[in-house]
Amino acid sequence: MDTRRKELAEFLTALRQRGTPEAFGFPSGARRRTLGLRREEVAQLANISATWYTWIEQGREVNVSAEALDRLALALKLSKSERTYLFDMADRRDPQAHHLEADTAPETLINMLNSIQIPAYILGRTWDVLAWNESASELFTGWLDIAANDVRPNLLRFVFQHPSAKLFVVDWELRARRLVAEFRADCRSRLEEPAMQKLVGELTQASPDFDRFWKQHDVLERQGGQRQFNHPTQGLISYSQVTLRPVEQEQLKLVLLQPAV
């Protein structure tokens, strides 16, 4: 038995035994010999075969679909962390993941952002800029400093559609190509989401450069390093970029730009 299949089996067993029958609509009864829920009861709640569910708990080589895992997660009333772990151990992508993750920055993170003196901003699921500080507004003048309240600024739209981007970003061709590769890697499990498809479709139509880079299918993990900009009033300025992911909402990215010495 491989490690993931064994862990999935033991995880489901622990969850089942931890549950109280009354919480799931079953009578407890003094004659109940099983700790927690019976396997047949979990199978009934999830609308799957009792035999098939037993095989999963036994660690047998069965093909557990994402749909069956979804029903199991709902039946066992799993938390977000438990649900994520369930799908990871089964090596399946959660079809509801984008519904579970709100594309908003928590107040605590926004408050911390406002206390940072260097340019800093928070990227959401499709790289909308969810929040930024005053230093970021001063750096990205003509973009973040005039962003409308009812429309979220988007990093890709800025790079590929803003009229000053090609002059503002030093080595624009290289940076833009890498940005698309990083975006594809970051969103690899969400390519079918409507918001993703809408953004990619819009950029493909609006920017021949984005269309060209996107069709190359390059994939890169988001990296830090030196970033240079031709600021309209400050001239050439350099930063070292660091990107952090909050543990509570890993779909978010906190981007920090430390002025280069």
Summary of the structure (lengths in Angstrom):
residues: 261
radius of gyration: 23.8
end to end distance: 53.9
largest distance: 80.0
contacts: 710
relative contact order: 0.09
helix: 48%
strand: 13%
